[in-house]
Amino acid sequence: MFHLGIYWWEVILRTAIVYGTLVAGFRFFGKREIGQMTPFDLVIILLIANAVQNAMVGTDTSVLGGLIAAATLLVCNYGVQLARRHVPGFRKLVEGEAAVLITDGKVVDRALQKESIDIDDLLQAIREHGLEGVPDVRLAVLEVDGTISIVPTTAATTIRTKRRFRQRQHN
């Protein structure tokens, strides 16, 4: 039960490689895959977890091997979180950047295509924010976590100058 079938360092190395590959894969397939999970996405995640299990621990089925793999995943994740905060440019590398989807009531088609966002998904996000359509949106942004933020055309804007703040009502 606690006897490893492979070297402990091999479990760590295999797990770190799988972690890095999955982080890169999710980064490559885009923000939408993370922020808007469907039942099909859940199935994929479960199947990926099952598929990579053997890649992480090889032929080892011991409790110790599983614990080493789990600890390695936690350490890798902690390391990525530290690097996101302290290494310039690393956050952008692993998360990407927010993408403007609508500006001043006009859809940015190039951004929709680049981010693989369907116009129906965008319209759904607009309705979820209590708005009727694209003309009611001053700004729509696909955030790095996959959510779509909406700023309505009627929202007050804070204008910051060196000396003061002013509220402006857009109508």
Secondary structure, DSSP 8 states (H G I E B T S, - for coil): ----SS-HHHHHHHHHHHHHHHHHHHHHH-SHHHHS--HHHHHHHHHHHHHHHHHHHTT---HHHHHHHHHHHHHHHHHHHHHHHHSTTHHHHHH---EEEEETTEE-HHHHHHTT--HHHHHHHHHHTT--SGGGEEEEEE-TTS-EEEEETT-EEEEE-SS-EEEEE--
